[in-house]
Structures are given as C-alpha cells and as structure tokens.
Amino acid sequence: MKIHLESTFGPLNFKGTNERGQSLQMSGDKESVSPMEAVLMAVAGCSSIDIELILKKMRQDLHKIEVEVDSLRADEDPKVFTKIKIHYILHGNIKEEKAKQAIELSMEKYCSVSIMLKKSVEINYDFEIRPVTWDESL
C-alpha cells in the first residue's frame, strides 16, 4: 500500500492520494480534516465496512450505519489518543445478538485499524439498533 502526500492551498494544507487516484484533504489549521480526525474516521470506516459485510452474511436487514466517535487526548505533546469511544447506530431490523457478534468480530478480529490502535489506546464501543419501518425502507 502506498500513498502520495503534497502540500496544497497554502501552509498546513495537504492532499493525500492513494494508488487508485482517490484523495483526502487534510490540514493543521482547521480548514479541513486534521490527521487525528482522519484516524478516528479510519477506525469508524474500517469497522463499519466489516460490520456491514458480516451482517449481510448473517442475513440481517441493515439499511444504514452511523458511527459517533469521541476521544480523549493527552495534554502533553505529542497529544496521542488516550481513549476512544465508538457508538454504532445500526438502522434496520437486526437481531441484537447478531449486531453484538458482528461488532465484536470487527473490533477483535478483522478491523486492522482498531487492532493497531488498541495496542496503544483504550477503545470502548457500544451500539443501538433503530428499527426501520416499511415507509422508511422505500
């Protein structure tokens, strides 16, 4: 896996591009996503991909996933994450035990981002299921 990063649009702004040409804008001046926010987005995205795939294999009726991530950082430089709290909101008609199993499989076995982060930061997670009515599924 390779990426290319270059400065753009003035100081502290960077564009990272992967081998497929897809890009992400980051900055150190709050003009776009910060590198630390990108890490939180990466753990949410990585685990959500797993959860969606696992629930599909379990034949669960998932319509949408939302993820809220909160974090604490050290006060001193380099201000690493000390705690990450992930809250999954699963929209669909999903059995609670299947949701729990899918999330645990992702966080403990498949999501390389969360597994890498867990080596240095406390990660907690929970979930809620929001059933979808017939009207909402159209």
Rosetta constraint file for C-alpha pairs under 8 A:
AtomPair CA 1 CA 19 HARMONIC 7.73 0.50
AtomPair CA 2 CA 18 HARMONIC 6.37 0.50
AtomPair CA 2 CA 19 HARMONIC 6.31 0.50
AtomPair CA 3 CA 16 HARMONIC 6.56 0.50
AtomPair CA 3 CA 17 HARMONIC 5.52 0.50
AtomPair CA 3 CA 18 HARMONIC 4.43 0.50
AtomPair CA 3 CA 19 HARMONIC 6.24 0.50
AtomPair CA 4 CA 16 HARMONIC 5.55 0.50
AtomPair CA 4 CA 17 HARMONIC 5.19 0.50
AtomPair CA 4 CA 18 HARMONIC 6.42 0.50
AtomPair CA 5 CA 14 HARMONIC 6.54 0.50
AtomPair CA 5 CA 15 HARMONIC 5.58 0.50
AtomPair CA 5 CA 16 HARMONIC 4.23 0.50
AtomPair CA 5 CA 17 HARMONIC 6.34 0.50
AtomPair CA 6 CA 14 HARMONIC 5.46 0.50
AtomPair CA 6 CA 15 HARMONIC 5.53 0.50
AtomPair CA 6 CA 16 HARMONIC 6.62 0.50
AtomPair CA 7 CA 11 HARMONIC 7.46 0.50
AtomPair CA 7 CA 12 HARMONIC 7.32 0.50
AtomPair CA 7 CA 13 HARMONIC 5.68 0.50
AtomPair CA 7 CA 14 HARMONIC 4.31 0.50
AtomPair CA 7 CA 15 HARMONIC 6.37 0.50
AtomPair CA 8 CA 13 HARMONIC 5.44 0.50
AtomPair CA 8 CA 14 HARMONIC 5.27 0.50
AtomPair CA 8 CA 15 HARMONIC 6.45 0.50
AtomPair CA 9 CA 13 HARMONIC 6.12 0.50
AtomPair CA 9 CA 14 HARMONIC 7.83 0.50
AtomPair CA 12 CA 27 HARMONIC 5.33 0.50
AtomPair CA 12 CA 28 HARMONIC 5.12 0.50
AtomPair CA 12 CA 29 HARMONIC 6.36 0.50
AtomPair CA 13 CA 25 HARMONIC 7.37 0.50
AtomPair CA 13 CA 26 HARMONIC 5.91 0.50
AtomPair CA 13 CA 27 HARMONIC 4.29 0.50
AtomPair CA 13 CA 28 HARMONIC 6.64 0.50
AtomPair CA 13 CA 29 HARMONIC 7.64 0.50
AtomPair CA 13 CA 31 HARMONIC 7.86 0.50
AtomPair CA 14 CA 25 HARMONIC 5.84 0.50
AtomPair CA 14 CA 26 HARMONIC 5.22 0.50
AtomPair CA 14 CA 27 HARMONIC 5.96 0.50
AtomPair CA 15 CA 23 HARMONIC 6.53 0.50
AtomPair CA 15 CA 24 HARMONIC 5.72 0.50
AtomPair CA 15 CA 25 HARMONIC 4.54 0.50
AtomPair CA 15 CA 26 HARMONIC 6.21 0.50
AtomPair CA 16 CA 23 HARMONIC 5.40 0.50
AtomPair CA 16 CA 24 HARMONIC 5.31 0.50
AtomPair CA 16 CA 25 HARMONIC 6.43 0.50
AtomPair CA 16 CA 26 HARMONIC 7.68 0.50
AtomPair CA 17 CA 21 HARMONIC 5.73 0.50
AtomPair CA 17 CA 22 HARMONIC 5.48 0.50
AtomPair CA 17 CA 23 HARMONIC 4.24 0.50
AtomPair CA 17 CA 24 HARMONIC 6.61 0.50
AtomPair CA 18 CA 22 HARMONIC 5.58 0.50
AtomPair CA 18 CA 23 HARMONIC 6.44 0.50
AtomPair CA 25 CA 32 HARMONIC 6.43 0.50
AtomPair CA 25 CA 33 HARMONIC 6.68 0.50
AtomPair CA 26 CA 31 HARMONIC 7.95 0.50
AtomPair CA 26 CA 32 HARMONIC 5.39 0.50
AtomPair CA 26 CA 33 HARMONIC 4.79 0.50
AtomPair CA 26 CA 34 HARMONIC 5.38 0.50
AtomPair CA 26 CA 35 HARMONIC 6.38 0.50
AtomPair CA 27 CA 31 HARMONIC 6.10 0.50
AtomPair CA 27 CA 32 HARMONIC 5.43 0.50
AtomPair CA 27 CA 33 HARMONIC 6.05 0.50
AtomPair CA 27 CA 34 HARMONIC 5.29 0.50
AtomPair CA 27 CA 35 HARMONIC 7.32 0.50
AtomPair CA 28 CA 34 HARMONIC 5.89 0.50
AtomPair CA 28 CA 35 HARMONIC 7.80 0.50
AtomPair CA 30 CA 34 HARMONIC 6.85 0.50
AtomPair CA 33 CA 37 HARMONIC 6.07 0.50
AtomPair CA 33 CA 38 HARMONIC 6.40 0.50
AtomPair CA 34 CA 38 HARMONIC 6.20 0.50
AtomPair CA 35 CA 39 HARMONIC 6.44 0.50
AtomPair CA 36 CA 40 HARMONIC 6.60 0.50
AtomPair CA 37 CA 41 HARMONIC 6.17 0.50
AtomPair CA 38 CA 42 HARMONIC 5.96 0.50
AtomPair CA 39 CA 43 HARMONIC 6.39 0.50
AtomPair CA 40 CA 44 HARMONIC 6.27 0.50
AtomPair CA 40 CA 69 HARMONIC 6.86 0.50
AtomPair CA 41 CA 45 HARMONIC 5.88 0.50
AtomPair CA 42 CA 46 HARMONIC 5.82 0.50
AtomPair CA 42 CA 113 HARMONIC 6.87 0.50
AtomPair CA 43 CA 47 HARMONIC 6.07 0.50
AtomPair CA 43 CA 111 HARMONIC 7.69 0.50
AtomPair CA 43 CA 113 HARMONIC 5.38 0.50
AtomPair CA 43 CA 114 HARMONIC 5.64 0.50
AtomPair CA 44 CA 48 HARMONIC 5.97 0.50
AtomPair CA 44 CA 67 HARMONIC 6.39 0.50
AtomPair CA 44 CA 69 HARMONIC 7.34 0.50
AtomPair CA 44 CA 86 HARMONIC 7.59 0.50
AtomPair CA 45 CA 49 HARMONIC 6.17 0.50
AtomPair CA 46 CA 50 HARMONIC 6.60 0.50
AtomPair CA 46 CA 111 HARMONIC 5.74 0.50
AtomPair CA 46 CA 112 HARMONIC 7.54 0.50
AtomPair CA 46 CA 113 HARMONIC 6.64 0.50
AtomPair CA 46 CA 114 HARMONIC 7.96 0.50
AtomPair CA 47 CA 51 HARMONIC 6.07 0.50
AtomPair CA 47 CA 103 HARMONIC 7.55 0.50
AtomPair CA 47 CA 106 HARMONIC 5.61 0.50
AtomPair CA 47 CA 107 HARMONIC 6.58 0.50
AtomPair CA 47 CA 110 HARMONIC 7.92 0.50
AtomPair CA 47 CA 111 HARMONIC 5.43 0.50
AtomPair CA 47 CA 114 HARMONIC 7.56 0.50
AtomPair CA 48 CA 52 HARMONIC 6.01 0.50
AtomPair CA 48 CA 65 HARMONIC 7.10 0.50
AtomPair CA 48 CA 67 HARMONIC 7.95 0.50
AtomPair CA 49 CA 53 HARMONIC 6.27 0.50
AtomPair CA 50 CA 54 HARMONIC 6.01 0.50
AtomPair CA 50 CA 102 HARMONIC 7.79 0.50
AtomPair CA 50 CA 106 HARMONIC 5.61 0.50
AtomPair CA 50 CA 110 HARMONIC 7.00 0.50
AtomPair CA 50 CA 111 HARMONIC 6.92 0.50
AtomPair CA 51 CA 55 HARMONIC 5.97 0.50
AtomPair CA 51 CA 102 HARMONIC 5.39 0.50
AtomPair CA 51 CA 103 HARMONIC 5.84 0.50
AtomPair CA 51 CA 106 HARMONIC 6.28 0.50
AtomPair CA 52 CA 56 HARMONIC 6.10 0.50
AtomPair CA 52 CA 62 HARMONIC 7.44 0.50
AtomPair CA 52 CA 65 HARMONIC 7.88 0.50
AtomPair CA 53 CA 57 HARMONIC 6.31 0.50
AtomPair CA 54 CA 58 HARMONIC 6.24 0.50
AtomPair CA 54 CA 102 HARMONIC 5.74 0.50
AtomPair CA 55 CA 59 HARMONIC 6.20 0.50
AtomPair CA 55 CA 60 HARMONIC 5.30 0.50
AtomPair CA 55 CA 61 HARMONIC 7.84 0.50
AtomPair CA 55 CA 62 HARMONIC 7.16 0.50
AtomPair CA 55 CA 98 HARMONIC 7.22 0.50
AtomPair CA 55 CA 99 HARMONIC 7.17 0.50
AtomPair CA 55 CA 102 HARMONIC 6.34 0.50
AtomPair CA 56 CA 60 HARMONIC 5.73 0.50
AtomPair CA 56 CA 61 HARMONIC 7.55 0.50
AtomPair CA 56 CA 62 HARMONIC 7.48 0.50
AtomPair CA 58 CA 98 HARMONIC 7.44 0.50
AtomPair CA 60 CA 93 HARMONIC 7.00 0.50
AtomPair CA 60 CA 94 HARMONIC 5.47 0.50
AtomPair CA 60 CA 95 HARMONIC 7.44 0.50
AtomPair CA 60 CA 98 HARMONIC 7.88 0.50
AtomPair CA 61 CA 92 HARMONIC 5.43 0.50
AtomPair CA 61 CA 93 HARMONIC 5.16 0.50
AtomPair CA 61 CA 94 HARMONIC 5.83 0.50
AtomPair CA 62 CA 90 HARMONIC 6.98 0.50
AtomPair CA 62 CA 91 HARMONIC 6.04 0.50
AtomPair CA 62 CA 92 HARMONIC 4.48 0.50
AtomPair CA 62 CA 93 HARMONIC 6.54 0.50
AtomPair CA 62 CA 94 HARMONIC 6.65 0.50
AtomPair CA 63 CA 90 HARMONIC 7.77 0.50
AtomPair CA 63 CA 91 HARMONIC 5.46 0.50
AtomPair CA 63 CA 92 HARMONIC 5.11 0.50
AtomPair CA 63 CA 132 HARMONIC 7.80 0.50
AtomPair CA 63 CA 137 HARMONIC 7.47 0.50
AtomPair CA 64 CA 90 HARMONIC 6.20 0.50
AtomPair CA 64 CA 91 HARMONIC 5.03 0.50
AtomPair CA 64 CA 92 HARMONIC 7.02 0.50
AtomPair CA 65 CA 88 HARMONIC 7.02 0.50
AtomPair CA 65 CA 89 HARMONIC 5.78 0.50
AtomPair CA 65 CA 90 HARMONIC 4.86 0.50
AtomPair CA 65 CA 91 HARMONIC 6.12 0.50
AtomPair CA 66 CA 88 HARMONIC 5.97 0.50
AtomPair CA 66 CA 89 HARMONIC 4.97 0.50
AtomPair CA 66 CA 90 HARMONIC 6.57 0.50
AtomPair CA 67 CA 86 HARMONIC 6.89 0.50
AtomPair CA 67 CA 87 HARMONIC 5.67 0.50
AtomPair CA 67 CA 88 HARMONIC 4.64 0.50
AtomPair CA 67 CA 89 HARMONIC 6.05 0.50
AtomPair CA 68 CA 86 HARMONIC 5.93 0.50
AtomPair CA 68 CA 87 HARMONIC 5.13 0.50
AtomPair CA 68 CA 88 HARMONIC 6.58 0.50
AtomPair CA 69 CA 84 HARMONIC 7.02 0.50
AtomPair CA 69 CA 85 HARMONIC 5.66 0.50
AtomPair CA 69 CA 86 HARMONIC 4.58 0.50
AtomPair CA 69 CA 87 HARMONIC 6.28 0.50
AtomPair CA 70 CA 84 HARMONIC 5.90 0.50
AtomPair CA 70 CA 85 HARMONIC 5.16 0.50
AtomPair CA 70 CA 86 HARMONIC 6.59 0.50
AtomPair CA 71 CA 81 HARMONIC 6.78 0.50
AtomPair CA 71 CA 82 HARMONIC 7.53 0.50
AtomPair CA 71 CA 83 HARMONIC 5.47 0.50
AtomPair CA 71 CA 84 HARMONIC 4.38 0.50
AtomPair CA 71 CA 85 HARMONIC 6.07 0.50
AtomPair CA 72 CA 81 HARMONIC 5.75 0.50
AtomPair CA 72 CA 82 HARMONIC 5.57 0.50
AtomPair CA 72 CA 83 HARMONIC 5.12 0.50
AtomPair CA 72 CA 84 HARMONIC 6.59 0.50
AtomPair CA 73 CA 79 HARMONIC 5.50 0.50
AtomPair CA 73 CA 80 HARMONIC 5.40 0.50
AtomPair CA 73 CA 81 HARMONIC 4.23 0.50
AtomPair CA 73 CA 82 HARMONIC 5.20 0.50
AtomPair CA 73 CA 83 HARMONIC 7.06 0.50
AtomPair CA 74 CA 78 HARMONIC 7.68 0.50
AtomPair CA 74 CA 79 HARMONIC 4.48 0.50
AtomPair CA 74 CA 80 HARMONIC 5.57 0.50
AtomPair CA 74 CA 81 HARMONIC 6.30 0.50
AtomPair CA 74 CA 82 HARMONIC 6.13 0.50
AtomPair CA 75 CA 79 HARMONIC 5.82 0.50
AtomPair CA 81 CA 121 HARMONIC 6.27 0.50
AtomPair CA 82 CA 120 HARMONIC 7.90 0.50
AtomPair CA 82 CA 121 HARMONIC 5.18 0.50
AtomPair CA 82 CA 122 HARMONIC 6.36 0.50
AtomPair CA 83 CA 121 HARMONIC 5.73 0.50
AtomPair CA 83 CA 122 HARMONIC 4.82 0.50
AtomPair CA 83 CA 123 HARMONIC 5.92 0.50
AtomPair CA 83 CA 124 HARMONIC 7.89 0.50
AtomPair CA 84 CA 121 HARMONIC 7.24 0.50
AtomPair CA 84 CA 122 HARMONIC 6.24 0.50
AtomPair CA 84 CA 123 HARMONIC 4.76 0.50
AtomPair CA 84 CA 124 HARMONIC 6.33 0.50
AtomPair CA 85 CA 123 HARMONIC 5.89 0.50
AtomPair CA 85 CA 124 HARMONIC 4.89 0.50
AtomPair CA 85 CA 125 HARMONIC 5.59 0.50
AtomPair CA 86 CA 123 HARMONIC 7.57 0.50
AtomPair CA 86 CA 124 HARMONIC 6.23 0.50
AtomPair CA 86 CA 125 HARMONIC 4.50 0.50
AtomPair CA 86 CA 126 HARMONIC 6.51 0.50
AtomPair CA 87 CA 125 HARMONIC 5.65 0.50
AtomPair CA 87 CA 126 HARMONIC 5.09 0.50
AtomPair CA 87 CA 127 HARMONIC 5.36 0.50
AtomPair CA 87 CA 128 HARMONIC 7.82 0.50
AtomPair CA 88 CA 125 HARMONIC 7.64 0.50
AtomPair CA 88 CA 126 HARMONIC 6.32 0.50
AtomPair CA 88 CA 127 HARMONIC 4.46 0.50
AtomPair CA 88 CA 128 HARMONIC 6.38 0.50
AtomPair CA 89 CA 127 HARMONIC 5.74 0.50
AtomPair CA 89 CA 128 HARMONIC 5.10 0.50
AtomPair CA 89 CA 129 HARMONIC 5.94 0.50
AtomPair CA 89 CA 130 HARMONIC 7.04 0.50
AtomPair CA 90 CA 94 HARMONIC 7.99 0.50
AtomPair CA 90 CA 127 HARMONIC 7.34 0.50
AtomPair CA 90 CA 128 HARMONIC 6.25 0.50
AtomPair CA 90 CA 129 HARMONIC 4.82 0.50
AtomPair CA 90 CA 130 HARMONIC 6.05 0.50
AtomPair CA 91 CA 129 HARMONIC 5.95 0.50
AtomPair CA 91 CA 130 HARMONIC 4.76 0.50
AtomPair CA 91 CA 131 HARMONIC 5.84 0.50
AtomPair CA 91 CA 132 HARMONIC 6.28 0.50
AtomPair CA 92 CA 129 HARMONIC 7.10 0.50
AtomPair CA 92 CA 130 HARMONIC 6.19 0.50
AtomPair CA 92 CA 131 HARMONIC 4.77 0.50
AtomPair CA 92 CA 132 HARMONIC 4.87 0.50
AtomPair CA 93 CA 129 HARMONIC 7.90 0.50
AtomPair CA 93 CA 130 HARMONIC 7.67 0.50
AtomPair CA 93 CA 131 HARMONIC 5.02 0.50
AtomPair CA 93 CA 132 HARMONIC 6.13 0.50
AtomPair CA 94 CA 98 HARMONIC 7.08 0.50
AtomPair CA 94 CA 99 HARMONIC 6.75 0.50
AtomPair CA 94 CA 129 HARMONIC 7.10 0.50
AtomPair CA 94 CA 131 HARMONIC 7.41 0.50
AtomPair CA 95 CA 99 HARMONIC 6.35 0.50
AtomPair CA 96 CA 100 HARMONIC 6.20 0.50
AtomPair CA 96 CA 129 HARMONIC 7.44 0.50
AtomPair CA 97 CA 101 HARMONIC 6.10 0.50
AtomPair CA 98 CA 102 HARMONIC 6.08 0.50
AtomPair CA 99 CA 103 HARMONIC 6.19 0.50
AtomPair CA 100 CA 104 HARMONIC 6.12 0.50
AtomPair CA 100 CA 127 HARMONIC 7.85 0.50
AtomPair CA 101 CA 105 HARMONIC 6.07 0.50
AtomPair CA 102 CA 106 HARMONIC 6.26 0.50
AtomPair CA 103 CA 107 HARMONIC 6.11 0.50
AtomPair CA 104 CA 108 HARMONIC 5.73 0.50
AtomPair CA 104 CA 109 HARMONIC 7.80 0.50
AtomPair CA 105 CA 109 HARMONIC 5.30 0.50
AtomPair CA 105 CA 110 HARMONIC 6.45 0.50
AtomPair CA 106 CA 110 HARMONIC 4.75 0.50
AtomPair CA 106 CA 111 HARMONIC 5.20 0.50
AtomPair CA 107 CA 111 HARMONIC 5.69 0.50
AtomPair CA 107 CA 114 HARMONIC 6.07 0.50
AtomPair CA 107 CA 115 HARMONIC 6.81 0.50
AtomPair CA 108 CA 114 HARMONIC 7.97 0.50
AtomPair CA 108 CA 115 HARMONIC 6.70 0.50
AtomPair CA 109 CA 115 HARMONIC 7.58 0.50
AtomPair CA 110 CA 115 HARMONIC 7.99 0.50
AtomPair CA 111 CA 115 HARMONIC 6.25 0.50
AtomPair CA 112 CA 116 HARMONIC 5.96 0.50
AtomPair CA 113 CA 117 HARMONIC 6.16 0.50
AtomPair CA 114 CA 118 HARMONIC 5.95 0.50
AtomPair CA 114 CA 123 HARMONIC 7.98 0.50
AtomPair CA 115 CA 119 HARMONIC 6.95 0.50
AtomPair CA 116 CA 120 HARMONIC 7.92 0.50
AtomPair CA 117 CA 121 HARMONIC 5.93 0.50
AtomPair CA 118 CA 122 HARMONIC 6.09 0.50
AtomPair CA 118 CA 123 HARMONIC 6.32 0.50
AtomPair CA 132 CA 136 HARMONIC 5.95 0.50
AtomPair CA 132 CA 137 HARMONIC 6.52 0.50
AtomPair CA 133 CA 137 HARMONIC 6.55 0.50
AtomPair CA 134 CA 138 HARMONIC 7.07 0.50
